[in-house]
Amino acid sequence: MKTMKHQKKQHADKHGDHHAHMVADFKKRFWGSLFFTIPILLLSPLLQSFFGLSEVIDFPFEIYVLFAFSTAVFFYGGYPFLKGIYDELSAGKPGMMTLIGLAIFVAYFYSSSVVFGVEGKVFFWELATLIDIMLLGHWIEMKSVMGASRALEELAQLMPSVAHKKKEDGSFTDVPVSDLTVDDKVLIKPGEKIPADGEIVEGKSAVNEAMITGESKPAAKETGDMVIGGAINGEGSITVEVKKTGKDSYLSQVINLVKDARESKSKSQDIANSAAFWLTIIALSAGLITLVIWLAWMNREFEFALERTVTVMVITCPHALGLAVPLVVAVSTAISASRGLLIRNRAAFEKARNLQAIIFDKTGTLTYGKFGVTDVLLFNGRMDEDELLKYAAAVESNSQHPIATGVVESTKEIPSVSEFNSIPGKGAQGKVNGKEVKVVSLGYLRENDIVVDDDRIEKLNLQGKTVVFVIIDDSLQGGIALADIIREESREAISRLKTMGIQTMMLTGDNREVAKWVADELGLDDYFAEVLPEQKAQKVKEVQSRGLITAMTGDGINDAPALAQADVGIAIGAGTDVAVETADIILVRSNPLDATAIIELAKATYRKMVQNLAWATGYNAFAIPLAAGVLYNYGILLSPAAGAVLMSLSTVIVAINARFLKVPESA
């Protein structure tokens, strides 16, 4: 197992080293070629004539010195492009390297033949500046790609190297994090990084998980809570029992998901690749046609026609087009991962921009999945709501029932209780501040002929809420209504989705009254109640049958069939369990606003792709005829070097535009 992990790490390291080596290689070749370009410019006849240097720079065999410097630039600076021709043609996929390589090959050998006797003029300086500019463009591109990967690299670097492992005698020893195993106990001191996913068994603290989940506010953690490896501990010391290590850890799963998403082919990527291939064919054809027209029809000299041909092939290189989609993909995937929005399936992610309906699971997604107080009813005005809740919470504090827990959590001040007794199936009772307090059900009131004449009770029951009653010293003082509490983020999420024109729906196993109350509170377009887990996928299919592109958002466990059936499956609140096989997109936090954010991100990503593709193809559509010389009669003529400048500018614009992609704020 360790050998496999070591091999995987070696592969990842080699992959990263390869990219870093490429950046360094282009940088080195650029500066080396630029150094040789300076004497090439000074020795070029055309530039000497233009700047009046012909008499200043004049010595024997000058042309051969120019040839020597140009040869150095051609073979040293041009090597990546010459190798690129071989690689692309060997694979049967001519592309941008073929165009660049062919352009510099033609320029060099034509100029060299002039040096050794062929009638014509040399343009070594165009060759040198072309190679310089292409190397600079590639250097910038590679740096952009490396920059887009930086967020992923930062994730990998979050883990500390050493952990304080607890020994059997209770003392601690420092061990490498890689040596930790499941069930080991480790001490995390204030300010230290958590070395592995695990459960707190001692202590409490606030943990900063911002780099992992995107949650900017430190999360309060205490005994029994889970923590994620790589998160930063706050001011308290905690002891954690390791639950996951290595490839099973949250961080490893995130990194693998991000890598898979970046490597997965998408529809937009296929379009860009197809466009790049055809642009290569068009460029070669346009170059040949340009050569023939200037020679046969316009009766211009071969040197001029060749220069036009070279310029056409240089300016139509599909650098910007080939970079348009991959850079946006890299940026969107890396940034979203740092925000806890994990993309497993890029094709489904791209489809999210066209969503027409989104179905939310209710419990745990739109709601917290636990009872909370929604209404407090006072029957005789002898006490206020806070006082009533305190008396009720005092009695319920000795009960483990979910309703009792909801009452207890509704108030911060809980008086002590004595003589506590449960009333089986009906409630509980005890003495609080010397008073006999009972918290009971409607059934208890009926059994004891206690009449409640309040229309609000029936209304609350119709909403599916549970109402308990508080009796103090045999006098009915009030009622407390409880229900599964709706998340505040749910309201904003539904509002934003409606603004986008997306129909919002809910799926729940709860009764129709509860479902209707939640749907009305949130303003949902539709809801499905009393749905069994095995029926959820059928309900998704029913919405799809209306002709709507549909997303399903659930917790990724009992919602798995529905997530698989949906056009886009979104697992929400996955926490440390990110390996949800049926989901296309995994949202770490239990925050419905993140579902909205991923849709907005899909739309923003697509807009960036379209902008880049439009710029790249539009640029070439404009540049090809200009490079061929259609405006020659108006005094506009592009040299190969000028063509390379424009091409590189297009590439840089595409790269910069991709980097401006932003993840919408989700909370």
N, C-alpha and C positions, 0 to 999 in steps of 0.2 A: 504493500500500500504506500509506504513511504517512498519507494522507488518510483512509483507512478506519479506521485505528487511532485517528486523532484524533477522527473522528466517534463511534466507539464510546466513547472516553474521555469525550467531551462528553455522550453519552447517559447514561453511568454517573454522571457528575458531576451532571447535571440530576436524575437519579432520586434520588440521595442528597440533593441540595439540596431537592427537593420534600418529602421526609420531614422534613427539618430545618425547613423553612418551616412545615409543618403543626403541628409541635410548638410552634414559636414563636407561631403564629397562635392556637392554642387557649389557650396561656398568656396571651397579651395580652388575648384576649377574656374570659378568666376573671377576670383582675384588674380589667379595665374594668367588667365587669358587676357584680362584687362591690362596687366603689366606689359604683355607682348603687343597689345593693340596700340599702345601709345607710339612706338616706333613705326608700326604699320601705317598709322594715320600720317605721320610726318614724312614717310617715304612714298605715299600714294601720289601718282602724277596729277590726278584730278584735284586733290586737295592742295597740293603744292601750287598748282596753277591758280586755284581759287583764292588762296591766301598770299600769293606772291612769294612763295618760298623756293621756287625752282632754282634760283641762283644761289640762295643761301645754303641749301642742301643739295650738293652735287659732288659725287665721288664715283670712282670706277666700280663696276659690278653692283651698282645701287639696286637694280631690279632683282638681282639674285639674293641680296640681303633681305629685301622685301618678301621674296618668295620663301626664304628660310623662316622668317618670323611667322608668316601666314601658315606655313606647314605646321609649325609648332602649335598654333592656335587650332588649326583644323583637326589634328590628331589628338591633342590633349583636351581642349575645350569641347570639341565635337564628338568625342568618344561616346558619351551617353546616347547621343542621337544616332550615331552610326550603329551602335549595338542595338538600339531600339528598332532600326529597320530590320535587322536580322531576326530579332525576337518576334516582331509582329508578322513578318512575312512567313516565318517558320510556322507560326500558329494559324496562318491563313486569315489574319485579321489586320489588314493595313489600317493604320490610324494616324494619330498626330505625330508620333515619332517617325513614321514613314515620310510624312510631308516635310518635317524639319530636316531629316537626314538627307532626303533627296535634294532639297533646296541647297544645302551647304555642299553636298557632293558635286552637284552640277556647277555651282559657283567656283569651287576650288579647282576642279579639273579643267574647266574652261579657261580660267585665269592662268593656270599653270601651263596650258598649251600655248597661250599667248606669249608667256615668258620664253618658251623654247621654240618660237618661230612662227606660230600660227598668227595670221593677220587679225587684229582686233585690239580691244583694250581690256586691261585687267580691272577687276573690282574686288581686290583683296580686302579693301577697307570695309566694303559692304559685308563681306563674308565674316570678318572679325567682329564687327559690331553686331551682326545678326547672332553669332554664337554667344557673344557677351550678354546680349539682351535675353536670349532664350535661357541661358544658364541662370541669370538673375530672376527671370520669371519662375523657373522651376524651383529655385531656392526659396522664393517667397511662397510658392504654392505648398512646398513640403513643410515649411514652417507653419503655414496655416493649418494643414492637416494635423501636424503634431500638436498645435495649440488646441484644436478641437478635441483631441484625445486627452488633454491635460486633466479634465475633470475625472475621467476614468482612472488615470494614474494616481490622482490624489486619493481616490477611494481605496486603491490598493495600498497606499502608504499610511492609511489611518491606523492600522494595527500596530500596537507597541511591540517591541522585540523581546521584552522580559516581563514575566509575571511573578507575583509574590504567592507561591503555592503553600498551602497549609499542610504541615506534616501531621502524622498520627499523634505526636506528643503535644500538638497545639501550637507549636512554633512555626515560623514561616521561613521559606528559603526561596531565593531567586532562581527561576528556571527559564529557559527559552520558551516562548509562547508555542512554538511548534511541538514541544514535548507534552503539552497539556492534553489530558484525555477526559472523556465524559465522566462526570461525578467528582472530578477534582474540585477542591475549594480554593479560591484565590481571594486575596485581600486587595482592594483598590483604594488607595489613599486619595485624599482631596486633590483635585487637579490632574489626576492620572487618567490615562486612556484605559478603557475596559478591554481586557485581552481576549475575551471570548464571549459568545452568546451564553447566557445563563440566567439563573434565578437567584434573587437576593435571599440569603438565608439569615443574614444578620445586618442590622444597621439600616439607616435611611439617608437619602440624599436627593439632590436635584441633578438630573443628568442631561447634558447638552447633546442632543441627537441631530443637530441642525445639518451637519454634513452628510448625514445618512438618510434621514426622513424628510428633510426640508422644514421641519418644525422649528421655528426660530426660538420659541420660548422653552427654557429648560423644563423637563418633565419631572414631577415629583415621584420618587420611587421609594418603596419601603419593602419590608419582608414579604415575599411571595410574588413580587413583581418581576417581570422579565426585563433584562437589559441586553443591549446589542453590542457586540464587539466593535471597537473603534469609536464608540461614543465617549464623551469626556465627563468624568465624574465631577460633581460640584464640591461643596464644602464638607460633606460628611464622609466618614470612612464606611465602606460596605464590604461584606463578604459574599461572594457569589459562587454558587455551585454551577460548574460548567455543564451545559446541556448540548451544545453543538460545537464541533471543531472542524477545521479544514474545509473541504468542499461542501459540507453541510451547513456551514455558517451563513448567516445573512449576507455578509459582505461578499463572500465568494459567489453566492448565488446571484447577487446583483451584478457583479463583474461579468459573470458568464452570460447573464441575460443581455447586458449591454453589448457584449461582443457579438452574441448571436444576432441581435437586432441590427447591428451595424453591418454584419456580413450577409444578412438575408436580402435576397433580391426583391425589389419592389417594382410595381408597374411603372412608376415614374423613372426608375433607374433603367428599365428596359427601353423606354422611349428615348432616353438620353443616349444610351449605347447605340441604338439603331440610328439615331440622327447623326451621331459621330461617325459611324461607318459610312453612311451615305454622303456625308460631307467630304469624307476622304475621297470617295469616288468622283464626286462633283469637282473637287479641287484638282485632282489629276486630269480630269477631262477638260476643265476650264484652262488649266495650264497648257495642255496640248493645243486646244483651239486657239488660245492667245498666240502661241508660237506660230501656228499656221497662218492666222489672219495677218499678223504683222509682216510675215515673210512673203506670203503669196499674194495677199490682197493689197496691203499697204506698201509693199516693196521697200520695207525698211531693212537696214543691215541686221545681220544675224545677232550681233552683240546686243543691239537694242531689243530685238524680239526675245532673246534669251533672258535679258534682265526683266522684261515684263512677265515672262513665264515664271521665273524664280519668285518675283514679288507676289504673283497670284497664289502660288503654292504656300508661300510663307504666311501671307495674311489670312488664308483660309484654314490654318491649322485649328483643329477643334479643341484647343486647350480649355477655353472658357466653357464650352459645351460639355466636355468630359468632366469638368470640375463642378458644373452647376448643381447637380443632384447629390453626388457623394458628400460634398462639404456640408450641405444643408442637413443631410442624414446624420453625419457625424456630430454636428453641433446640436441638433435637436435631441438626439439620443443621449449624448453625454450630459447635457444640461438638465434634461428631464430626470435622468437617473439621480442627479444630485438633489433633486427636489422630491424624491420618493415617488415619481411617476415612471414606472418601469414598462418599457415596450417589448413584448415578446414577439409579436407578429407585425412586421412593418406594413404588409398589405392591408391588414385589418385596421391598423392605425391610420393609414391614408384614407380608408373608407369612412373613418369617423367624421371626416369633414363634411360628408354628405348625409349624416344621420337625420332622420325625420321623426324618429320616436326613440325614447329611452325609458326602459322599465326598471324601476328600483325595487329591490326587496325591501320590506318595511323594517323588520326587527333587526337592529344592529346597523342598519344603513341609513335610513331616514330618521330612525329613532335610536335611543340609547340601548334599547333592549332590556330595560329595567324600570320598575314602577317608580313614579315620582308624584308628588302632590300637584294637582292641577287646579283644584277649587277648594275653598274653605267656606262652609255654611254656618252662620250663627243664627240660633233659633230664638233666644230671649234677650240678647243684648247685654248680658251680665259680664261678659269678658270679650276681649278682642281676639283677632285671629292668631296672633303670636302666642298668647297665653293658652289658647285652646290646643295649639300644636305642641306646646311644651308639656302639657299634662298628658296628651296622647303619646308623645314620644317617650316619656318616662316609662309608661307601662309597656310599650312596644319594644323598648330597648332590651328586654329579656327574651325576645322572640326572634327566631331565625327566618320567619316567613317573609317572602319577598315584599308583601304589602307592609309588613311591620318595618322592614328595612327602609322602604320608601318614606314612611312617616318619620322615622328616626333621622333620616338625612335631610328632612325639610327644615330643621332648626338646629342652631349651634348650641343653645343652652338647654341641657336636659337635666331636670331635677332628679334626685335619687328616689328610688321606689322601694317600698317594703311590702311584705305579705303578698308577693306576686303569685298569682295563680292563673293558669290557662283555663279557658272555657271551651272544651273540645268542640271544634267545628264551628264555633260561634265568636271567639275573640279571646280577650285576656283582661285581667283586672289586678289592681294593687292599690296601695296607699301612697299618695303623693302630697307632700306638704300637709299631712294630717287629713286629707280628703280621700274618700273612696272613689276611685276612678275606674271606669270600664270603657274599653274600646271594643265595640261589638258590630256584628253584621245586622242587616235588615231582618234576617230570620230570627235573631234573638229578640228584636223589638216585637215582632209579631207573636212569638211564643209567650212573651210577657205582657201582651196587650198594651204596648206603648205605641201610641198613634203619632205618626209624622204627617203633618198636613203642610206640605211644601211642594209646589209644582216643579221646583228646580230639581228635585230628586229624580222624577221621571225623565226629565230632559237629560240629566247626566247618565242615567241608565241607557237611554236611547243612543247616546254617544259611545256606549260600550265601556264606560268608566266604572270602576269599582268604588262604592261608597261605604265607608265605615262611620259609625256613630260614636260620639263621646258622651258618656253619662257620668256626671259628677254629683256624688251624694244623692243618688237616685233621681236626679233631675237631668233630662236630656238637654245638653248645652249646644250641640252642633254636629255637623257632619264633615267628613274629609273625603274628597274625591281623588282617586288615583288612577293613573293610566301610564302606559309606556310613553315616556317623555320624548317629544319631537326635538331633534337637534336644531339649534338656532341656524347652523350652517345650511340646513336643508331648505329653509325658506329662501335664502339668497341664491342657492343653487338652482332651485326651481324657477325663480324669477329670471335668472340669467339665461337659462335654457329656453324659456318662453320668448325672451327677447331675440334669441337666435332662430325662432320659428320652429323649435323642436317640441313635439308633443311629449308630455310627461305623464307617466303611468306608474302604478304601484302594484306589487304582487305580494300577497300575504296569506298565511294560514289562519290568521285571526278571523273572528266573526265579522259579519257585514257591518255591524254598527261601529265597531272600532275602526274598520277600514274606511268607512264613510267619514268618520270624524277626522282622521288623519288627512284624507284626501281633501276635505273641505278646508281644513286649517292651512294646507299648503297650496291650495288652488290647483290640484292635479287635474289633468284632462280626463283621466279614466283610472279605474282601479279594479283589481280582481281579488275577491275575498274567499276565505275558506278553501284555499288551494293547497292540496297535498303536495309534498316535495316532488313526487313522481309526475305530477300534473303541470309543473311549472314550465317545462320545455314546450308542452302543448299550447300553453297560453302565449308563449313567445311566438310560436308558429302562427297562432291565430292573428296576432298583431301584424306579422309579416304578410299574411294573406290579404291584408288591407292595402298592400302595395307600398308599405313603409319600410325603409331601411332602418333596422332596429338594433339597439344596443341593450344588453342586459347588465345590470349592476347589482352584484350580490357579494356575499362573504366568501364565496369560492369553495364552500364545503357542501351544504345540502343544495346549493344553487348550481352545482356543476353541470347537470344536463341542460339547464336553461342557458348557462354561459356558453356552452358548446353550440347550442341551436342558434343563438343570436348571430347577427352579422358581425357584431363587435361585442366580445365578452369582456367585461371589466370586473375584476375581483377587487373589492374595496376592503380596507382594514386588514390586509394580509399580515401586517406586522412583521415578525421575523420569519414567517413561513411564506416565502416568496415563490416557492416552486409549485404554483397552482397550474397544473397541466392543461386545464380546460380553458383558461383565460387567455385572451390576446393581449390584454393590458392589465398590469397589477399596480394598484395604488396602496402604498404602505400604510397610510393613515386611514382611520375610519371617519373620513370627512367627505361628504357628498360634493363639496366644492371642488375637490380634486378631480372628480368625474367631469365637471364642467371645464376645469382647466385643461384636461387632456384633449377635449374636443376643440377648445380654443387653440391649443397648441397644434393640433392636426391642421386646422384651417390656416394658422400662421405659417406652418411649415410648407404647406402646399403653395401659399402665396409666394414664399421665398423661392420655391422651385420654379414656379411659373415666371417670376421676375428674372431669375437667372437664365432660364432657357430662352425667354423672349429676348433678353439682351444678347446672349451668345449667338443665336440664329439670326436675329435682326442685324447684328453687327456684321456677320458674314455676308448676309444678303446685300448689305450696303457696300461692303469692302471689296467683294470679288470684281464687280465691274470697274470700280475705281482703280483697283490694282492692275486690271487688264489694260487701262489707258483710255477709257471711253471719254474722259474729259481732257485728253491730251491737247486738243485744239483750243481749249480754254486756259492752257498753261498750267494745268494741274497734273502732276506726274509723281507717283510714289516710288521711291527707291526701295530695295529689299530691306534696308535698315529701318526706313520709316514704317514699312509694313510690319516689321517685327515690333517696333515700339507700340503701334496701335494694337497689335495682337496681345502683347503683354499687358497693356493697359486694360484691355477687356477682361483678361484673366484676373488681374488684381481686383477690379471692380466686383467681379463675381464672388471672389473670396471674401472681400470686405462685407459685401451685402449679406452673405451667409452668416458671418459672425455677428451681425446685428439682430439675429433671431433671438427673441426673448420668450421666456416661459411666463404665461400670465400668472398673476398673483392668485392663489387659491384660498387664502384666508387672511 
